[in-house]
Amino acid sequence: MKSHNRENETPMMVFKKEHSSLRQKGEDWMQQTTDSYTIKTTLIIIMFSQRS
């Protein structure tokens, strides 16, 4: 049995609503971090391929 508040929302629904901006910030941070590591990895590969 799931509990609901006065607005008929489950705890998970309330949590998602209250933390949506935090989730978006986390997604943006992850995308920026991924882009940064992709660039660094590409530069390292180029450096090692030129040594051979």
Backbone torsions as a table, in degrees:
resi	resn	phi	psi	omega
1	MET	NA	126.6	179.7
2	LYS	-93.5	142.2	177.8
3	SER	-90.5	149.2	-179.9
4	HIS	-132.0	152.2	175.9
5	ASN	-92.2	-168.8	-178.2
6	ARG	-63.7	-28.3	178.6
7	GLU	-88.3	11.1	179.2
8	ASN	63.5	34.9	179.0
9	GLU	-105.8	141.3	175.4
10	THR	-80.4	163.5	176.9
11	PRO	-55.9	-38.4	179.3
12	MET	-65.3	-38.8	178.6
13	MET	-63.9	-42.9	178.9
14	VAL	-64.6	-44.3	-179.9
15	PHE	-59.2	-48.3	-179.4
16	LYS	-61.9	-40.9	-179.6
17	LYS	-66.2	-44.5	-176.5
18	GLU	-71.4	-25.1	-174.8
19	HIS	-112.0	16.9	-177.0
20	SER	-63.5	-38.2	179.9
21	SER	-69.0	-36.4	177.5
22	LEU	-65.1	-39.9	177.6
23	ARG	-62.1	-43.2	179.7
24	GLN	-63.8	-42.0	177.9
25	LYS	-61.9	-40.0	178.2
26	GLY	-64.2	-41.5	178.0
27	GLU	-64.5	-41.9	178.4
28	ASP	-63.0	-43.1	179.2
29	TRP	-62.1	-43.5	179.9
30	MET	-62.7	-40.0	179.6
31	GLN	-65.3	-43.1	178.6
32	GLN	-64.0	-40.9	179.1
33	THR	-64.7	-42.8	178.6
34	THR	-61.7	-44.6	178.9
35	ASP	-60.9	-43.0	-179.4
36	SER	-62.3	-45.9	-179.6
37	TYR	-69.1	-31.8	177.4
38	THR	-64.1	-43.1	178.8
39	ILE	-64.5	-45.3	-179.5
40	LYS	-63.0	-42.6	179.8
41	THR	-63.4	-41.4	178.7
42	THR	-61.8	-43.6	179.1
43	LEU	-63.8	-40.4	178.7
44	ILE	-64.4	-42.7	178.8
45	ILE	-62.1	-41.9	178.7
46	ILE	-62.9	-42.8	-179.9
47	MET	-62.1	-44.7	-179.2
48	PHE	-71.3	-31.9	179.8
49	SER	-72.3	-25.1	178.9
50	GLN	-79.8	-20.8	-180.0
51	ARG	-74.5	-24.9	-175.1
52	SER	-80.2	NA	NA
